[in-house]
Amino acid sequence: MPKIKIDDVEYDTENMSDNAKAQLASLQFNEAHMHRLRNELAIADTARMAYSSALKKELETLKSKKVAKKD
């Protein structure tokens, strides 16, 4: 008999009403969806940092070339 804990109260899922089971399923689906979104955000944040780093490197290269042309 699976149990869940909500606000430090343990509930036996086998004794839940159909409505409570549906709410639990929705909650579990939502938790999984939020987890996927957090993972996607981490990927996007990593990409943003890589793009920023590449841009800085490119700008430094351009700056160096301009300085070299002036000489």
BALOBA-1460 file (C-alpha; in Angstrom, 3 decimals):
// residues 71
<rec num="1" residu="m" x="0.000" y="0.000" z="0.000"/>
<rec num="2" residu="p" x="1.773" y="3.148" z="-1.254"/>
<rec num="3" residu="k" x="1.783" y="6.130" z="1.034"/>
<rec num="4" residu="i" x="2.424" y="9.801" z="0.463"/>
<rec num="5" residu="k" x="3.292" y="12.540" z="2.897"/>
<rec num="6" residu="i" x="1.735" y="15.989" z="2.637"/>
<rec num="7" residu="d" x="2.502" y="18.627" z="5.268"/>
<rec num="8" residu="d" x="4.039" y="15.962" z="7.517"/>
<rec num="9" residu="v" x="0.863" y="13.860" z="7.402"/>
<rec num="10" residu="e" x="1.092" y="10.407" z="5.839"/>
<rec num="11" residu="y" x="-1.765" y="9.176" z="3.645"/>
<rec num="12" residu="d" x="-2.436" y="5.696" z="2.307"/>
<rec num="13" residu="t" x="-3.172" y="6.107" z="-1.388"/>
<rec num="14" residu="e" x="-5.280" y="2.960" z="-1.462"/>
<rec num="15" residu="n" x="-7.796" y="4.595" z="0.865"/>
<rec num="16" residu="m" x="-8.118" y="7.769" z="-1.200"/>
<rec num="17" residu="s" x="-11.258" y="8.704" z="-3.063"/>
<rec num="18" residu="d" x="-11.171" y="8.725" z="-6.848"/>
<rec num="19" residu="n" x="-11.121" y="12.519" z="-6.752"/>
<rec num="20" residu="a" x="-8.157" y="12.536" z="-4.358"/>
<rec num="21" residu="k" x="-6.332" y="10.047" z="-6.592"/>
<rec num="22" residu="a" x="-6.995" y="12.283" z="-9.600"/>
<rec num="23" residu="q" x="-5.661" y="15.303" z="-7.700"/>
<rec num="24" residu="l" x="-2.582" y="13.316" z="-6.708"/>
<rec num="25" residu="a" x="-2.003" y="12.261" z="-10.316"/>
<rec num="26" residu="s" x="-2.299" y="15.890" z="-11.421"/>
<rec num="27" residu="l" x="0.121" y="16.965" z="-8.711"/>
<rec num="28" residu="q" x="2.630" y="14.305" z="-9.739"/>
<rec num="29" residu="f" x="2.293" y="15.282" z="-13.396"/>
<rec num="30" residu="n" x="2.836" y="18.925" z="-12.480"/>
<rec num="31" residu="e" x="5.905" y="18.111" z="-10.380"/>
<rec num="32" residu="a" x="7.418" y="16.145" z="-13.270"/>
<rec num="33" residu="h" x="6.637" y="18.969" z="-15.693"/>
<rec num="34" residu="m" x="8.278" y="21.528" z="-13.410"/>
<rec num="35" residu="h" x="11.337" y="19.291" z="-13.141"/>
<rec num="36" residu="r" x="11.601" y="19.113" z="-16.939"/>
<rec num="37" residu="l" x="11.250" y="22.890" z="-17.168"/>
<rec num="38" residu="r" x="14.013" y="23.409" z="-14.600"/>
<rec num="39" residu="n" x="16.239" y="21.117" z="-16.653"/>
<rec num="40" residu="e" x="15.437" y="23.062" z="-19.819"/>
<rec num="41" residu="l" x="16.206" y="26.312" z="-18.028"/>
<rec num="42" residu="a" x="19.566" y="24.930" z="-16.927"/>
<rec num="43" residu="i" x="20.339" y="24.011" z="-20.537"/>
<rec num="44" residu="a" x="19.307" y="27.454" z="-21.762"/>
<rec num="45" residu="d" x="21.363" y="29.146" z="-19.054"/>
<rec num="46" residu="t" x="24.416" y="27.092" z="-20.002"/>
<rec num="47" residu="a" x="23.947" y="28.047" z="-23.650"/>
<rec num="48" residu="r" x="23.568" y="31.713" z="-22.697"/>
<rec num="49" residu="m" x="26.854" y="31.632" z="-20.814"/>
<rec num="50" residu="a" x="28.581" y="29.954" z="-23.768"/>
<rec num="51" residu="y" x="27.207" y="32.541" z="-26.212"/>
<rec num="52" residu="s" x="28.266" y="35.356" z="-23.916"/>
<rec num="53" residu="s" x="31.754" y="33.926" z="-23.625"/>
<rec num="54" residu="a" x="32.032" y="33.475" z="-27.388"/>
<rec num="55" residu="l" x="30.834" y="37.039" z="-27.967"/>
<rec num="56" residu="k" x="33.388" y="38.450" z="-25.522"/>
<rec num="57" residu="k" x="36.137" y="36.479" z="-27.228"/>
<rec num="58" residu="e" x="35.048" y="37.716" z="-30.651"/>
<rec num="59" residu="l" x="34.873" y="41.325" z="-29.470"/>
<rec num="60" residu="e" x="38.343" y="41.079" z="-27.951"/>
<rec num="61" residu="t" x="39.637" y="39.680" z="-31.239"/>
<rec num="62" residu="l" x="38.078" y="42.552" z="-33.174"/>
<rec num="63" residu="k" x="39.484" y="45.059" z="-30.694"/>
<rec num="64" residu="s" x="42.956" y="43.560" z="-31.068"/>
<rec num="65" residu="k" x="42.718" y="43.730" z="-34.869"/>
<rec num="66" residu="k" x="41.690" y="47.406" z="-34.754"/>
<rec num="67" residu="v" x="44.608" y="48.249" z="-32.484"/>
<rec num="68" residu="a" x="46.992" y="46.375" z="-34.787"/>
<rec num="69" residu="k" x="45.691" y="48.257" z="-37.865"/>
<rec num="70" residu="k" x="46.306" y="51.637" z="-36.198"/>
<rec num="71" residu="d" x="49.975" y="50.815" z="-35.714"/>
